[in-house]
Amino acid sequence: MTIRYLEIFVEVCKQMNMSKAAQSLMISQSSVSQAVAALEKEYGTILFERLNHSLYLTKAGEQMLYLSSQVLKSVSQMEKTMKLGNTVPTLNIGVCTTIGSCLLHPLLAWVPNKLTTAGFWRRNYCMHSWIWQLFRRRMPPHI
């Protein structure tokens, strides 16, 4: 099973027609049929009943559609998060442990969770560790 097979399966379910799904995905109808057949073979179940050139989802097909939709949503969210994670600016505040634990944390406690997920990081370093990180160029210099 591949993510592509799940995308094909979901599109077939939307269209309830393999030819229309193939057109929508801009692939051949035989590729769509092969993807559905591969899913059916892998899971040992029939996903569609085929009657008079029409498709009907089986109970297993309904379950597969629900789970496939969840997987595809998760994959989409992962892609967005990972791409966004590389572009979100961060604010690095380097302080010694005393200032960090006594003053900085209470001062920054008001920062909403939205900023935290957008790339706001708090990290305490003892002075020795901070100098070592600076020396190894893992932390930009702070003033």
PyMOL commands that set and color helices and strands:
alter all, ss='L'
color gray80, all
select helices_A, chain A and resi 3-15+18-25+29-43+59-85+97-108+113-117+127-135
alter helices_A, ss='H'
color red, helices_A
select strands_A, chain A and resi 48-51+54-57
alter strands_A, ss='S'
color yellow, strands_A
deselect
rebuild
show_as cartoon
